[in-house]
Amino acid sequence: MAICVTRVDGVHRLAGDAGLVDISNRWLAHLEARRFSAATVRGYAYDLVCLARFLDDVGIGWGEVVPSDVFDWLEWQARPRPVTGGVVRLGEGLGAAPATMNRRVAAARGMFEYAVMCGDVAVNPVPAPRRSTGLRARRRGLLGHVQRRRPAAPGRLVRQDRPLPESVEVDDIEVFLADLNTHRDRAIVLAMLLGGLRASEVRTLRLADVNMGMRQVTITGKGSKQRLVPVDRAFFTEVRCYLDRERPKDLATPECFVVLRGPTTGQAMTEAGLRKIFRVHRARTGAVRVRPHRLRHTFGTDLAAAGIDLLVLRDLMGHTHVETTAAYVHLAPETIAAEWARARQAQR
């Protein structure tokens, strides 16, 4: 049986005849008992499928893995894969991106750590990165005096770029919004653009979390952390029209945004359904840069350019560390140019 991820009783598990399946499923159940989010458990399941397929490909048992095998796994992931059909399956298409490989390594490290705890293996074979120069001092960063201390982390095995957040041009946003034909879809886009919500936060937003009178929404973000976000009037106007004209009456679904047509009418919107909305309207309008997370980045960029306090922006965006938020400050080239010109003028 091919190694794959299946959904059993609403939870994601590995299926197949690989030796890694049992320990992986035990670890995923352990994460659920520790109240990890369903999305995190699902992502880790697919990461472990990749590891299981590699071990099956090279003929190594999971209990026999040594650190050099982990680096061989990274090389295996980086190889370009031939696409055999219209759908790119796991292990096909281009090689994995550095961020993807680091996430998979993190999943493998956690699974093996659990196996060590259970006594199934003696040591964790996933190596922790070390600098060639030896010991390194604790780093606090430029904004260390205002941020919460980062927990110690094993780090990344694969070096990856850290690009600045990408925002979307106003013209593209206007064209994209004009093409949306339901109040629900416009409200979803405005929630990201005017409130900085992540796609997952929009999908899980409940009706009870939308406060029309105060014009703010209660968001449950990563790590089940809640935050209050004020949103502009345009979002609530679209939500009110959606509730009055489009959402089925007397619906018990707690989520705000639901499917409006088809056999799943009334059910909460899925990740695939949200992606389809953006994919269809990008193709129709040509606004190819409009994507959910870029709308969130546009929200952060615009507020940073307007001079909002960095700590306030951190709370609005739901970031844990202020250095993550600080990336938005660098996205105002006209501000950089003006400050440079002012400094040059002062030198004369």
C-alpha positions in Angstrom: 0.0 0.0 0.0 1.4 3.4 -0.9 2.3 5.7 2.0 -0.2 8.6 2.2 -2.2 10.8 4.6 -5.8 9.8 5.4 -8.4 11.5 7.5 -9.9 9.2 10.1 -12.7 10.5 12.4 -11.7 14.1 11.6 -8.0 13.7 12.3 -5.1 13.2 9.9 -3.0 10.0 10.1 -0.5 8.2 8.0 -1.5 5.0 6.2 0.6 2.4 4.4 3.0 -0.5 5.2 6.0 1.6 6.0 7.6 1.1 9.4 7.4 4.8 10.1 3.6 4.8 10.1 3.0 3.5 13.6 5.5 5.8 15.4 4.3 8.8 13.3 0.7 8.2 14.2 1.5 7.8 17.8 3.4 11.2 17.7 0.5 12.9 15.9 -1.9 11.7 18.6 0.5 12.9 21.2 0.5 16.4 19.6 -3.3 16.4 19.6 -3.3 15.5 23.3 -1.1 18.6 23.8 -3.7 20.7 22.0 -1.7 21.4 18.9 -3.9 22.9 16.2 -5.5 20.6 13.5 -3.6 22.5 10.8 -0.3 21.8 12.5 -1.0 18.1 12.9 -2.1 17.9 9.3 1.1 19.6 8.1 3.4 17.4 10.2 1.6 14.3 8.8 2.5 15.3 5.2 6.0 16.1 6.3 6.4 12.6 7.7 5.0 11.1 4.6 7.9 12.7 2.7 10.4 11.1 5.2 8.7 7.7 5.0 8.8 7.7 1.2 12.5 8.6 1.3 13.3 5.8 3.8 11.3 3.4 1.7 13.1 4.5 -1.5 16.6 3.9 0.0 15.6 0.9 2.0 16.4 2.2 5.5 14.3 1.4 8.6 13.3 4.4 10.6 15.1 3.0 13.7 18.3 2.8 11.8 18.5 6.4 10.7 21.7 8.2 11.4 22.6 11.9 10.9 24.1 11.4 7.5 20.8 9.9 6.3 19.1 13.2 7.2 21.4 15.1 4.9 20.8 12.5 2.2 17.1 13.1 2.7 17.7 16.8 2.1 19.5 16.1 -1.1 16.7 13.8 -2.2 14.1 16.5 -1.6 16.1 19.0 -3.6 16.2 16.9 -6.7 13.8 18.1 -9.5 11.0 15.5 -10.0 9.3 14.8 -13.4 5.6 15.8 -13.6 3.6 12.9 -15.0 0.2 14.4 -15.0 -1.9 17.5 -14.5 -1.8 17.4 -10.7 1.6 17.7 -9.1 1.8 15.1 -6.4 4.1 14.9 -3.4 7.6 14.1 -4.7 7.0 15.4 -8.2 7.6 18.7 -10.0 10.4 21.0 -8.8 12.6 20.2 -5.8 11.4 21.3 -2.4 12.0 24.9 -1.3 14.5 25.6 1.6 11.6 26.6 3.9 9.8 23.4 3.1 12.8 21.3 3.8 13.4 23.1 7.1 9.8 22.5 8.1 10.1 18.8 7.3 13.3 18.5 9.3 11.5 20.1 12.3 8.7 17.5 12.0 11.2 14.7 11.8 13.2 16.1 14.8 10.0 16.3 16.9 8.9 12.7 15.9 12.3 11.3 16.8 12.4 13.2 20.1 9.1 11.6 20.9 10.6 8.2 20.0 13.5 8.8 22.3 11.1 9.7 25.1 9.2 6.5 24.5 12.4 4.4 24.5 12.0 3.3 20.8 15.4 4.7 19.9 18.4 5.7 22.0 19.2 9.1 20.4 17.6 11.6 18.1 19.4 11.2 14.7 18.3 14.6 13.4 21.3 16.9 13.8 21.1 20.4 15.2 22.9 23.1 13.2 26.2 24.4 14.6 28.4 27.3 13.3 31.9 26.3 12.2 33.3 29.1 14.4 32.3 27.3 17.6 30.3 28.7 20.5 28.2 31.7 19.8 26.9 34.4 22.1 23.3 34.8 22.9 21.7 37.2 20.3 19.0 39.7 21.3 18.8 41.5 18.0 18.3 45.2 17.2 14.9 45.3 18.9 15.8 42.9 21.8 15.0 45.5 24.4 11.3 45.6 23.4 10.5 42.0 22.3 9.6 38.9 24.2 12.5 36.6 24.5 12.6 34.0 21.8 12.5 30.4 23.0 15.6 28.4 22.2 15.2 26.7 18.9 17.4 24.0 17.2 17.7 26.2 14.1 17.6 25.3 10.4 19.7 22.8 8.5 19.1 24.5 5.1 20.1 28.1 4.6 17.0 30.0 3.3 16.4 33.6 2.1 14.4 36.0 4.2 12.7 38.3 1.7 10.8 41.3 2.7 6.9 41.0 2.8 5.4 41.6 -0.6 2.5 44.1 -0.9 0.0 44.5 -3.8 -0.4 47.5 -5.9 -3.7 49.5 -5.5 -4.7 49.1 -9.1 -4.5 45.3 -8.9 -6.6 45.3 -5.7 -9.2 47.5 -7.3 -9.5 45.4 -10.4 -9.7 42.2 -8.3 -12.3 43.6 -5.9 -14.5 44.8 -8.8 -14.6 41.3 -10.3 -15.9 39.7 -7.1 -19.6 39.0 -7.5 -20.7 38.2 -3.9 -20.7 40.2 -0.7 -19.1 37.1 1.0 -16.1 37.2 -1.3 -15.6 40.9 -1.0 -15.9 40.7 2.8 -13.2 37.9 2.8 -10.8 40.0 0.8 -11.4 43.1 2.8 -10.8 41.2 6.1 -7.3 40.4 4.8 -6.7 43.8 3.3 -8.2 46.1 6.0 -7.7 43.8 9.1 -4.5 41.9 8.2 -6.2 38.5 8.8 -4.5 35.3 7.7 -6.4 33.0 5.4 -6.9 30.5 8.1 -8.2 33.2 10.5 -10.8 34.3 7.9 -12.0 30.7 7.4 -12.3 30.1 11.2 -13.8 33.5 12.0 -17.1 32.9 13.8 -20.2 35.0 13.7 -19.9 35.6 17.4 -16.4 37.1 16.8 -17.8 39.9 14.5 -18.8 42.9 16.6 -20.8 45.2 14.3 -21.3 47.9 16.9 -17.7 48.3 17.9 -16.4 47.6 14.3 -13.9 45.1 15.5 -13.3 41.3 15.2 -11.9 38.8 17.7 -9.3 36.7 16.0 -8.0 33.3 17.2 -4.6 33.1 15.5 -1.5 30.9 15.7 -1.0 29.1 19.0 -4.7 29.8 19.9 -3.7 33.4 20.8 -6.6 35.8 20.6 -6.4 39.5 19.6 -8.9 42.3 18.9 -8.6 44.0 15.5 -10.5 47.1 14.5 -11.6 47.0 10.8 -12.8 49.7 8.5 -16.5 50.3 7.8 -16.3 48.8 4.3 -15.7 45.3 5.7 -18.7 45.5 8.0 -20.9 46.8 5.2 -20.1 43.8 3.1 -20.6 41.4 6.0 -24.0 42.9 6.7 -25.1 42.5 3.1 -23.8 39.0 3.1 -25.7 38.1 6.2 -28.9 39.7 4.9 -28.9 38.5 1.3 -26.6 35.5 0.9 -26.0 33.4 4.0 -28.8 30.8 4.4 -31.3 31.7 7.2 -31.4 29.9 10.5 -28.0 28.3 9.8 -26.4 26.7 12.8 -22.8 26.8 11.4 -20.8 28.9 13.8 -18.3 30.1 11.2 -19.1 33.4 9.6 -18.2 32.5 6.0 -19.9 29.4 4.5 -20.4 27.7 1.2 -23.2 29.4 -0.8 -23.9 26.8 -3.5 -23.6 23.1 -4.2 -24.0 20.0 -2.0 -22.0 21.5 0.8 -24.1 24.7 1.1 -24.1 26.0 4.6 -20.8 24.3 5.6 -17.8 26.3 6.7 -15.5 27.4 3.8 -12.6 25.1 3.3 -9.0 25.9 2.4 -9.5 24.6 -1.1 -12.6 26.7 -1.5 -10.8 29.9 -0.5 -7.9 29.2 -2.8 -10.4 28.6 -5.7 -11.9 32.0 -5.2 -8.6 33.7 -5.6 -7.5 31.5 -8.4 -10.6 32.1 -10.5 -10.6 35.9 -10.1 -6.8 36.2 -10.7 -7.3 34.4 -14.0 -10.3 36.6 -15.0 -8.7 39.9 -14.0 -5.0 39.4 -14.7 -4.2 40.6 -11.2 -1.8 37.7 -10.7 -0.2 39.1 -7.6 -3.3 39.2 -5.5 -3.0 36.4 -3.0 -4.3 36.1 0.6 -1.0 36.5 2.4 0.1 39.4 0.2 -3.1 41.2 1.1 -2.1 40.8 4.8 1.3 42.1 3.9 -0.3 45.1 2.2 -2.2 45.9 5.4 1.0 45.8 7.5 3.0 47.8 4.9 0.4 50.6 4.7 0.2 51.0 8.5 4.0 50.9 8.8 4.3 53.6 6.1 1.8 55.7 8.0 4.0 55.7 11.1 2.0 53.4 13.4 3.8 52.3 16.6 5.7 49.1 15.9 4.4 47.4 19.1 0.8 48.3 18.1 1.3 46.8 14.7 2.8 43.7 16.2 -0.4 43.1 18.2 -2.7 43.9 15.2 -0.8 41.4 13.0 -0.7 38.7 15.8 3.1 38.4 15.7 4.9 36.9 18.7 8.2 38.7 18.1 8.5 42.4 17.2 11.4 41.7 14.9 8.9 39.9 12.6 6.9 43.0 12.5 9.9 45.2 11.9 10.2 43.8 8.3 7.3 46.0 7.3 9.1 49.2 8.3 11.6 48.6 5.4 8.9 48.6 2.8 8.4 52.4 2.3 11.0 53.4 -0.3 9.7 56.9 -0.5 10.4 57.3 3.3 13.9 56.0 2.8 14.5 58.4 -0.1 13.1 61.4 1.9 15.2 60.6 5.0 18.3 60.3 2.8 17.6 63.6 1.1 17.1 65.3 4.4 20.4 64.0 5.8 22.2 65.0 2.7 20.7 68.5 2.9 21.8 68.8 6.5 25.4 68.0 5.5 25.6 70.9 3.2 
